[in-house]
Amino acid sequence: MKPWLEALWRLMYPEQCLVCGQVLEVGRRHFCAACYEGLPWVGETSCPRCGAPAGLYAKTAQGCAACRSQRFAFRRAVAPLRYQGAARDLILAFKLGRRASLAYVLGDLLCDYLGGSGLSQAVDLVVPVPLHWRRRASRGFNQAALLALEVGARFRLPIAARLLKRRRATVTQTALSGLRRGANVRGAFAIRAARNGRLLDRLAGRTAALGRRVLLVDDVFTTGSTVNECARVLREAGVADVLVATVARACHA
């Protein structure tokens, strides 16, 4: 949109802060300065493996105390926000409130983080975590797929939106403990077979996709069971490296 046209649009329809409702100054996106600073940022001392907030001396190359003993099929998980406060409210409004337009806002936050950290240059392909078709039909969209579209568009990366499929419906993860979450999603995902047998090639729309570095996208990382199962399936299909990016990271006491 041209600058003069954008200025006229904002004069007629002023954008409001998504948290406090204050009319935004020209040049600001989505949040006023105070609410943006007040978002529950994970911070610079996050765990280099699972992305959880960690104290300066609590993280190591092998991970933090929460994940050091766990085996992940992905190399690293990152998230700009903690899943609490305004971040939690926005994600719930996006997902359960069916406000698909919030994909642009949340995708913006995720893309800003990926760009600033340089992680957007470490991947070749974006893959969203799939929803079972019944849940997608009920909600009207897959929130992970909408976020993946924002990431792909910002960094001009190919998106394999139909690469993974959810083979069976699973119980909502929020109702389960950590151990039961892993069992709940075990075997729930698979590579969607292409007719000519070239799995990643056909679905990504590019050649030589096997061996690529994949960015797996979802809205929230809780225990990591879901993204870990997806990463396991991707690695077994021949993907060389999997990074996980979510908008928010659940924090456990």
Secondary structure as a PSIPRED ss2 file (coil, helix, strand):
# PSIPRED VFORMAT (PSIPRED V4.0)

   1 M C   1.000  0.000  0.000
   2 K C   1.000  0.000  0.000
   3 P H   0.000  1.000  0.000
   4 W H   0.000  1.000  0.000
   5 L H   0.000  1.000  0.000
   6 E H   0.000  1.000  0.000
   7 A H   0.000  1.000  0.000
   8 L H   0.000  1.000  0.000
   9 W H   0.000  1.000  0.000
  10 R H   0.000  1.000  0.000
  11 L H   0.000  1.000  0.000
  12 M H   0.000  1.000  0.000
  13 Y C   1.000  0.000  0.000
  14 P C   1.000  0.000  0.000
  15 E C   1.000  0.000  0.000
  16 Q E   0.000  0.000  1.000
  17 C C   1.000  0.000  0.000
  18 L C   1.000  0.000  0.000
  19 V C   1.000  0.000  0.000
  20 C C   1.000  0.000  0.000
  21 G C   1.000  0.000  0.000
  22 Q C   1.000  0.000  0.000
  23 V E   0.000  0.000  1.000
  24 L C   1.000  0.000  0.000
  25 E C   1.000  0.000  0.000
  26 V C   1.000  0.000  0.000
  27 G C   1.000  0.000  0.000
  28 R C   1.000  0.000  0.000
  29 R C   1.000  0.000  0.000
  30 H C   1.000  0.000  0.000
  31 F C   1.000  0.000  0.000
  32 C C   1.000  0.000  0.000
  33 A H   0.000  1.000  0.000
  34 A H   0.000  1.000  0.000
  35 C H   0.000  1.000  0.000
  36 Y H   0.000  1.000  0.000
  37 E H   0.000  1.000  0.000
  38 G C   1.000  0.000  0.000
  39 L C   1.000  0.000  0.000
  40 P C   1.000  0.000  0.000
  41 W E   0.000  0.000  1.000
  42 V C   1.000  0.000  0.000
  43 G C   1.000  0.000  0.000
  44 E C   1.000  0.000  0.000
  45 T C   1.000  0.000  0.000
  46 S E   0.000  0.000  1.000
  47 C C   1.000  0.000  0.000
  48 P C   1.000  0.000  0.000
  49 R C   1.000  0.000  0.000
  50 C C   1.000  0.000  0.000
  51 G C   1.000  0.000  0.000
  52 A C   1.000  0.000  0.000
  53 P E   0.000  0.000  1.000
  54 A C   1.000  0.000  0.000
  55 G C   1.000  0.000  0.000
  56 L C   1.000  0.000  0.000
  57 Y C   1.000  0.000  0.000
  58 A C   1.000  0.000  0.000
  59 K C   1.000  0.000  0.000
  60 T E   0.000  0.000  1.000
  61 A C   1.000  0.000  0.000
  62 Q C   1.000  0.000  0.000
  63 G E   0.000  0.000  1.000
  64 C C   1.000  0.000  0.000
  65 A C   1.000  0.000  0.000
  66 A C   1.000  0.000  0.000
  67 C C   1.000  0.000  0.000
  68 R C   1.000  0.000  0.000
  69 S C   1.000  0.000  0.000
  70 Q C   1.000  0.000  0.000
  71 R C   1.000  0.000  0.000
  72 F C   1.000  0.000  0.000
  73 A C   1.000  0.000  0.000
  74 F C   1.000  0.000  0.000
  75 R C   1.000  0.000  0.000
  76 R E   0.000  0.000  1.000
  77 A E   0.000  0.000  1.000
  78 V E   0.000  0.000  1.000
  79 A C   1.000  0.000  0.000
  80 P C   1.000  0.000  0.000
  81 L E   0.000  0.000  1.000
  82 R E   0.000  0.000  1.000
  83 Y C   1.000  0.000  0.000
  84 Q C   1.000  0.000  0.000
  85 G H   0.000  1.000  0.000
  86 A H   0.000  1.000  0.000
  87 A H   0.000  1.000  0.000
  88 R H   0.000  1.000  0.000
  89 D H   0.000  1.000  0.000
  90 L H   0.000  1.000  0.000
  91 I H   0.000  1.000  0.000
  92 L H   0.000  1.000  0.000
  93 A H   0.000  1.000  0.000
  94 F H   0.000  1.000  0.000
  95 K H   0.000  1.000  0.000
  96 L C   1.000  0.000  0.000
  97 G C   1.000  0.000  0.000
  98 R C   1.000  0.000  0.000
  99 R C   1.000  0.000  0.000
 100 A C   1.000  0.000  0.000
 101 S C   1.000  0.000  0.000
 102 L H   0.000  1.000  0.000
 103 A H   0.000  1.000  0.000
 104 Y H   0.000  1.000  0.000
 105 V H   0.000  1.000  0.000
 106 L H   0.000  1.000  0.000
 107 G H   0.000  1.000  0.000
 108 D H   0.000  1.000  0.000
 109 L H   0.000  1.000  0.000
 110 L H   0.000  1.000  0.000
 111 C H   0.000  1.000  0.000
 112 D H   0.000  1.000  0.000
 113 Y H   0.000  1.000  0.000
 114 L H   0.000  1.000  0.000
 115 G H   0.000  1.000  0.000
 116 G H   0.000  1.000  0.000
 117 S H   0.000  1.000  0.000
 118 G C   1.000  0.000  0.000
 119 L H   0.000  1.000  0.000
 120 S H   0.000  1.000  0.000
 121 Q H   0.000  1.000  0.000
 122 A H   0.000  1.000  0.000
 123 V C   1.000  0.000  0.000
 124 D C   1.000  0.000  0.000
 125 L E   0.000  0.000  1.000
 126 V E   0.000  0.000  1.000
 127 V E   0.000  0.000  1.000
 128 P E   0.000  0.000  1.000
 129 V C   1.000  0.000  0.000
 130 P C   1.000  0.000  0.000
 131 L C   1.000  0.000  0.000
 132 H C   1.000  0.000  0.000
 133 W H   0.000  1.000  0.000
 134 R H   0.000  1.000  0.000
 135 R H   0.000  1.000  0.000
 136 R H   0.000  1.000  0.000
 137 A H   0.000  1.000  0.000
 138 S H   0.000  1.000  0.000
 139 R H   0.000  1.000  0.000
 140 G C   1.000  0.000  0.000
 141 F C   1.000  0.000  0.000
 142 N C   1.000  0.000  0.000
 143 Q H   0.000  1.000  0.000
 144 A H   0.000  1.000  0.000
 145 A H   0.000  1.000  0.000
 146 L H   0.000  1.000  0.000
 147 L H   0.000  1.000  0.000
 148 A H   0.000  1.000  0.000
 149 L H   0.000  1.000  0.000
 150 E H   0.000  1.000  0.000
 151 V H   0.000  1.000  0.000
 152 G H   0.000  1.000  0.000
 153 A H   0.000  1.000  0.000
 154 R H   0.000  1.000  0.000
 155 F H   0.000  1.000  0.000
 156 R C   1.000  0.000  0.000
 157 L C   1.000  0.000  0.000
 158 P C   1.000  0.000  0.000
 159 I E   0.000  0.000  1.000
 160 A C   1.000  0.000  0.000
 161 A C   1.000  0.000  0.000
 162 R C   1.000  0.000  0.000
 163 L C   1.000  0.000  0.000
 164 L E   0.000  0.000  1.000
 165 K E   0.000  0.000  1.000
 166 R E   0.000  0.000  1.000
 167 R C   1.000  0.000  0.000
 168 R C   1.000  0.000  0.000
 169 A C   1.000  0.000  0.000
 170 T C   1.000  0.000  0.000
 171 V C   1.000  0.000  0.000
 172 T C   1.000  0.000  0.000
 173 Q H   0.000  1.000  0.000
 174 T H   0.000  1.000  0.000
 175 A H   0.000  1.000  0.000
 176 L C   1.000  0.000  0.000
 177 S C   1.000  0.000  0.000
 178 G H   0.000  1.000  0.000
 179 L H   0.000  1.000  0.000
 180 R H   0.000  1.000  0.000
 181 R H   0.000  1.000  0.000
 182 G H   0.000  1.000  0.000
 183 A H   0.000  1.000  0.000
 184 N H   0.000  1.000  0.000
 185 V H   0.000  1.000  0.000
 186 R C   1.000  0.000  0.000
 187 G C   1.000  0.000  0.000
 188 A C   1.000  0.000  0.000
 189 F E   0.000  0.000  1.000
 190 A E   0.000  0.000  1.000
 191 I E   0.000  0.000  1.000
 192 R C   1.000  0.000  0.000
 193 A C   1.000  0.000  0.000
 194 A C   1.000  0.000  0.000
 195 R C   1.000  0.000  0.000
 196 N C   1.000  0.000  0.000
 197 G C   1.000  0.000  0.000
 198 R C   1.000  0.000  0.000
 199 L H   0.000  1.000  0.000
 200 L H   0.000  1.000  0.000
 201 D H   0.000  1.000  0.000
 202 R H   0.000  1.000  0.000
 203 L H   0.000  1.000  0.000
 204 A H   0.000  1.000  0.000
 205 G C   1.000  0.000  0.000
 206 R C   1.000  0.000  0.000
 207 T C   1.000  0.000  0.000
 208 A C   1.000  0.000  0.000
 209 A C   1.000  0.000  0.000
 210 L C   1.000  0.000  0.000
 211 G C   1.000  0.000  0.000
 212 R C   1.000  0.000  0.000
 213 R E   0.000  0.000  1.000
 214 V E   0.000  0.000  1.000
 215 L E   0.000  0.000  1.000
 216 L E   0.000  0.000  1.000
 217 V E   0.000  0.000  1.000
 218 D E   0.000  0.000  1.000
 219 D E   0.000  0.000  1.000
 220 V E   0.000  0.000  1.000
 221 F E   0.000  0.000  1.000
 222 T C   1.000  0.000  0.000
 223 T C   1.000  0.000  0.000
 224 G C   1.000  0.000  0.000
 225 S H   0.000  1.000  0.000
 226 T H   0.000  1.000  0.000
 227 V H   0.000  1.000  0.000
 228 N H   0.000  1.000  0.000
 229 E H   0.000  1.000  0.000
 230 C H   0.000  1.000  0.000
 231 A H   0.000  1.000  0.000
 232 R H   0.000  1.000  0.000
 233 V H   0.000  1.000  0.000
 234 L H   0.000  1.000  0.000
 235 R H   0.000  1.000  0.000
 236 E H   0.000  1.000  0.000
 237 A C   1.000  0.000  0.000
 238 G C   1.000  0.000  0.000
 239 V C   1.000  0.000  0.000
 240 A C   1.000  0.000  0.000
 241 D E   0.000  0.000  1.000
 242 V E   0.000  0.000  1.000
 243 L E   0.000  0.000  1.000
 244 V E   0.000  0.000  1.000
 245 A E   0.000  0.000  1.000
 246 T E   0.000  0.000  1.000
 247 V E   0.000  0.000  1.000
 248 A E   0.000  0.000  1.000
 249 R E   0.000  0.000  1.000
 250 A C   1.000  0.000  0.000
 251 C C   1.000  0.000  0.000
 252 H C   1.000  0.000  0.000
 253 A C   1.000  0.000  0.000
